[in-house]
Amino acid sequence: MKMKVRKAVFPAAGLGTRFLPATKAQPKEMLPLVDKPIIQYGVEEALAAGCNQIIIVTGRGKTAIEDHFDQSYELEKLLEAKGKTDLLQIVRQISDMIHVAYVRQKEALGLGHAVLMARELVGNEPFAVLLADDVVDSRVPCLKQMMDVFDETQCSVIATQVVDGPSISAYGVLDVKPSDGRFGGRVFEINNMVEKPKMEDAPSKQAIIGRYILTPAIFEALSQTQAGSGGELQLTDGMRLLLKKEKIYAYVFEGKRHDTGDKLGFLKATVEFALKRSDLGEKFQKYLKQLKL
């Protein structure tokens, strides 16, 4: 019987120091991209890809995330009393969206550790991991594209993008061999992976982004992986160990990735998402054109 991906894990215990002071009292995942928190874009993507259970790995000071996906009786009553049915619908849509479970990561000890924290809630089935910082704008949701690859291969799938030049050294980079031409030549079999190599040492231009579909065997691999510098357990190291036991595929997704964990990336995403909005786009475009840059 074919394995299906029903659960999506969102590691959200990081401190978001790049956005201080804005993130001193609120999680970076709750920073709004136009009028929607960053993490909601990822949750909606997981939902559109067929996941019906969301697991968010949180830490101290992250209760705003839990409140956002919970019901807000006071707000709903107020909107109802004022007859603001359109806003009421938006608010209810968030809490009705999906089943959300939370697990606490007491210390931010790396992405691999965050994934391992979700082991009991995931159980013995394949699951998705989405990093909320990576907001992907695409016609078919990025995770849905990956699900199609997983359905056919029944192996772990990592989303990648082609990165040119020295910026490749900011990513995990894959050593790959072409697969059999399925999915428009976008699927590759992974031989090995290197974390943040120098440009001249990078085995390819294929860089890992924040979308993964993993088989449950990753949990055993992570529990056998040695922690690196600062006691952090890296997901890449766990996947490298998994690679010795089973195939992992790379998938060059179709769409545009915005790195909203970076200030400039966040600003660019805000502008591009605002321009696409039917209620804002035209007015915003007029405003941008009149700026003397």
DAHUZI-V572757 format. One record per residue. NEAR is the number of other ideal C-beta (glycine too) atoms within 10 Angstrom. Layout:
near
NEAR
NEAR
This chain:
near
3
7
13
12
22
14
21
27
28
26
28
25
25
22
15
19
9
14
18
10
6
12
18
11
8
17
25
24
28
20
19
10
19
15
11
13
22
23
25
20
20
29
23
16
21
24
16
13
22
16
25
11
16
23
24
24
25
22
17
12
15
22
13
14
23
12
11
18
19
12
13
15
8
8
13
15
11
13
19
12
8
10
9
13
10
8
15
17
11
13
15
15
10
18
14
9
14
16
11
17
12
17
17
11
22
9
11
17
18
25
25
24
23
25
25
21
20
23
17
9
15
23
11
9
12
22
24
28
25
26
22
26
25
21
26
23
15
15
7
14
22
27
29
15
23
22
21
16
21
23
15
14
19
12
19
21
29
25
25
26
17
10
20
8
8
11
10
21
17
12
21
22
26
25
15
21
10
9
18
8
9
12
17
8
11
17
21
21
16
23
13
11
22
17
15
14
15
10
14
8
11
20
14
18
17
24
22
22
20
21
27
24
26
27
23
14
16
27
21
14
23
24
13
11
23
8
14
14
7
8
10
15
20
21
27
21
23
26
24
19
17
23
16
7
11
13
14
26
23
24
24
18
21
14
14
13
21
22
18
24
21
15
11
8
16
21
12
14
22
16
12
15
20
19
14
11
13
6
9
15
13
11
11
16
12
9
11
12
8
7
6
3
4
